[in-house]
Amino acid sequence: AAERRDKAVQILHEVYEPGGDTGAEMLTHRGEEGGIVLEGEIELTVGEQTRVLGPGDAYYFESGTPHRFRNRSKKKTVIVSACTPPFM
């Protein structure tokens, strides 16, 4: 996806299939991000903290803190998220 320097916020509809993962290396980028889990469960690690979030749970963090999303369940996970500035 092309970088959208003309926009201030990026909004995503994310689907993590069972076993889905943002990768073994933690992500870091400038900005802030947040989202809400609509369906399923996601394991979110931000820095040294790891939590499992389910439907209705929300998150927010500074994106410069290393982070990772993993679906360790047997069902798909659906999240709506936003970050600023856009990085995709």
C-alpha positions as CSV (number, residue, x, y, z in Angstrom):
1,A,0.0,0.0,0.0
2,A,1.2,3.5,-0.7
3,E,2.0,5.9,2.1
4,R,-0.8,8.5,2.5
5,R,1.1,11.6,3.5
6,D,-2.1,13.6,2.7
7,K,-4.0,12.0,5.5
8,A,-3.7,12.4,9.3
9,V,-5.3,9.1,10.4
10,Q,-5.2,5.5,9.1
11,I,-8.2,3.3,9.8
12,L,-8.0,-0.4,9.3
13,H,-10.4,-3.4,9.3
14,E,-8.0,-6.2,10.4
15,V,-8.6,-9.9,10.3
16,Y,-6.2,-12.3,12.0
17,E,-6.8,-16.0,11.0
18,P,-6.0,-18.6,13.7
19,G,-2.3,-18.5,14.2
20,G,-2.1,-15.1,12.5
21,D,0.8,-12.9,13.8
22,T,2.3,-9.6,12.9
23,G,5.7,-11.4,13.0
24,A,8.4,-12.6,15.3
25,E,10.0,-9.2,15.4
26,M,8.2,-6.5,17.4
27,L,6.9,-3.6,15.4
28,T,7.9,0.0,16.1
29,H,7.0,3.1,14.2
30,R,6.3,6.7,15.2
31,G,2.8,7.8,16.3
32,E,-0.1,6.4,18.3
33,E,-2.6,3.6,17.7
34,G,-5.7,2.2,19.2
35,G,-8.5,-0.2,18.3
36,I,-11.3,-2.4,19.4
37,V,-11.8,-6.1,19.1
38,L,-15.1,-7.0,17.4
39,E,-14.7,-10.7,17.2
40,G,-12.4,-13.4,18.6
41,E,-9.3,-12.9,20.8
42,I,-6.0,-11.3,20.2
43,E,-2.8,-11.4,22.2
44,L,-1.3,-7.9,22.3
45,T,2.2,-7.3,23.6
46,V,3.3,-3.7,24.1
47,G,6.8,-3.4,25.6
48,E,7.0,-5.8,28.5
49,Q,3.2,-6.2,28.9
50,T,1.1,-8.9,27.3
51,R,-2.7,-9.1,27.4
52,V,-5.4,-11.2,25.7
53,L,-8.2,-9.0,24.5
54,G,-11.7,-10.2,23.5
55,P,-14.9,-8.7,21.9
56,G,-15.5,-5.2,23.2
57,D,-12.0,-4.7,24.6
58,A,-10.1,-1.7,23.3
59,Y,-6.4,-0.7,23.3
60,Y,-4.3,2.4,22.9
61,F,-0.5,2.8,23.0
62,E,2.4,4.9,21.7
63,S,3.6,3.1,18.5
64,G,7.3,3.7,19.2
65,T,7.0,1.1,22.0
66,P,7.7,-2.3,20.5
67,H,4.5,-4.2,19.9
68,R,3.1,-7.4,18.4
69,F,-0.4,-8.9,17.7
70,R,-1.0,-12.7,17.7
71,N,-4.1,-14.8,17.3
72,R,-3.4,-17.9,19.4
73,S,-7.0,-19.1,19.3
74,K,-8.8,-21.4,16.9
75,K,-11.1,-18.7,15.6
76,K,-10.5,-15.7,13.5
77,T,-10.1,-12.3,15.1
78,V,-11.6,-9.1,13.8
79,I,-10.3,-5.7,14.9
80,V,-11.0,-2.1,13.8
81,S,-8.0,0.1,14.5
82,A,-6.7,3.5,13.8
83,C,-3.2,5.0,13.9
84,T,-1.7,8.4,13.4
85,P,0.3,9.2,11.4
86,P,-0.6,6.6,8.7
87,F,2.3,4.2,8.0
88,M,0.7,2.2,5.2
